[in-house]
């Protein structure tokens, strides 16, 4: 994403990683439910959003430092940088 005004983390995304399975990898392990999914643009992990009870993608960011996630929801085309709290549509 090379758009003016974007943070360096969002601009660094050159090839979009997409969810291979539409489940939260962590919620499945525990039998929990989730609302929406996000895919990490560093490692490709697909985890639940902050509207979900366990907020696994935010926990993933804090644990790994991987700053950018995309929506894994059909029809949604955006990225979120956790470090800079910035969104970009694509």
Secondary structure, DSSP 8 states (H G I E B T S, - for coil): ---TT--HHHHT--S----SSSS-HHHHHHT---S-EEEETTT--EEE-TTSTT-HHHHHHHHH---EEEE-STT--EEEETTTTEEEE-
